[in-house]
Amino acid sequence: MDPNLFHLDWERTFEVLAALVVVSFLTERFLSLFFENRLLLPMFTGTGLKEIVAFAVSFGICHYTHFDAIRMILLGDTTNWPGEIVTAGIIAGGAKGSVKLFRDVLGWKSSAYQEYEGLRDQGSTPKEAAKRVSKGEAPSPIRPVRG
């Protein structure tokens, strides 16, 4: 192919980028059910498992749907697994970014994660805080209304 004939289809590129963002948000919201769960918090805290699980779920989505952002943007004939792996990495990284958006910017956190943060602020290690939250030993950040 003559390199002088190359051009990007910007409409397709923006559609792929929008799909990456949407799938990242959906993946993050799905995984938050597990990562912020009171019982599972100790298993995922400080172990590096969150990133591996996020990548594995993202790859499953990409492989099942044949979502290969590289080939879609650069107009390949078919999708392939190396492109699906790269796309899964982008989605998993985007999911991690959306966690930061939801938790730090918008303040949307589960009560279990709020309890975990409270214990961390009091000086507990991540593992200690996660174990105390899973056992129900953490003070709840949500105060009941008394009438």
C-alpha positions in Angstrom: 0.0 0.0 0.0 1.2 3.4 -0.9 1.8 5.4 2.4 0.7 8.6 0.7 -2.9 7.2 0.3 -3.3 6.6 4.0 -5.9 8.6 5.9 -7.9 8.1 9.0 -11.7 7.9 8.9 -12.3 10.3 11.8 -16.0 9.5 12.1 -15.1 5.8 12.6 -12.3 6.8 15.0 -14.6 8.8 17.2 -17.1 6.0 17.2 -14.5 3.5 18.4 -13.2 6.0 21.0 -16.8 6.5 22.3 -17.3 2.7 22.4 -14.1 2.4 24.4 -15.3 4.9 27.0 -18.7 3.4 27.3 -17.4 -0.1 27.6 -14.9 1.1 30.2 -17.7 2.7 32.3 -19.8 -0.4 32.0 -16.9 -2.7 33.0 -16.0 -0.5 36.0 -19.6 -0.4 37.3 -19.9 -4.2 36.9 -16.6 -4.9 38.7 -17.5 -2.5 41.5 -20.0 -5.1 42.6 -17.1 -7.3 43.5 -14.2 -4.9 44.2 -16.3 -2.8 46.7 -18.2 -5.8 48.3 -17.8 -6.0 52.0 -16.9 -9.7 52.0 -14.5 -9.5 49.0 -12.7 -6.3 50.0 -9.9 -8.2 51.8 -9.2 -10.4 48.9 -8.7 -7.5 46.4 -7.0 -5.0 48.7 -3.3 -4.5 48.1 -2.9 -7.7 46.1 -2.9 -6.4 42.5 -5.8 -8.7 41.6 -8.1 -5.9 40.7 -6.0 -5.0 37.6 -5.7 -8.7 36.5 -9.4 -9.3 36.9 -10.3 -6.1 35.1 -8.1 -7.0 32.2 -9.4 -10.6 32.1 -13.0 -9.3 32.0 -12.2 -6.7 29.4 -10.5 -9.3 27.3 -13.5 -11.6 27.6 -15.7 -8.8 26.4 -13.4 -7.9 23.5 -12.9 -11.5 22.4 -16.6 -12.4 22.6 -17.7 -9.3 20.6 -14.6 -9.2 18.3 -13.8 -5.7 19.5 -10.4 -4.8 18.1 -10.0 -1.0 18.2 -6.7 -1.0 16.3 -8.1 -2.9 13.3 -11.4 -0.9 13.4 -9.6 2.5 13.3 -6.9 1.4 10.8 -9.5 -0.5 8.6 -8.2 -4.0 8.9 -10.1 -6.8 7.1 -10.7 -8.9 10.3 -10.1 -8.5 14.0 -7.4 -10.6 15.7 -6.5 -11.5 19.2 -3.4 -9.2 19.6 -5.7 -6.3 18.8 -8.3 -7.6 21.2 -5.6 -7.8 23.9 -4.5 -4.2 23.3 -8.2 -3.1 23.3 -8.8 -5.0 26.6 -5.9 -3.2 28.1 -7.3 0.2 27.0 -10.7 -0.7 28.5 -9.2 -2.0 31.8 -7.1 1.2 32.1 -10.2 3.3 31.3 -12.1 1.4 34.0 -9.4 2.3 36.5 -9.7 5.9 35.4 -13.5 5.9 35.8 -13.0 4.5 39.4 -11.0 7.6 40.1 -13.8 9.8 38.6 -16.6 8.1 40.5 -14.8 7.9 43.9 -12.6 11.0 44.0 -14.4 13.6 41.8 -18.0 12.6 42.2 -17.8 11.0 45.6 -19.8 7.9 44.6 -18.7 5.1 46.9 -20.2 2.1 48.5 -20.8 2.1 52.2 -18.2 -0.6 52.6 -15.6 1.5 50.7 -16.5 4.5 52.8 -15.9 2.4 56.0 -12.6 1.2 54.5 -11.4 4.7 53.8 -12.4 5.8 57.4 -10.3 3.1 58.9 -7.4 4.0 56.5 -7.7 7.6 57.7 -7.4 6.3 61.3 -4.1 4.6 60.5 -5.1 1.0 59.7 -3.1 -0.8 57.0 -5.1 -1.6 53.9 -5.3 -5.3 54.8 -6.4 -4.6 58.4 -9.0 -2.1 57.2 -10.4 -4.5 54.6 -10.6 -7.3 57.1 -12.4 -5.2 59.7 -14.9 -4.0 57.1 -15.6 -7.5 55.9 -16.2 -8.7 59.5 -18.5 -5.7 60.2 -16.1 -4.2 62.8 -15.8 -0.8 61.1 -17.9 2.1 62.3 -20.5 2.9 59.7 -20.1 6.3 57.9 -23.9 6.3 57.4 -25.7 7.6 60.5 -29.2 6.4 61.1 -31.9 9.1 61.4 -33.4 9.1 64.9 -36.9 10.6 65.3 
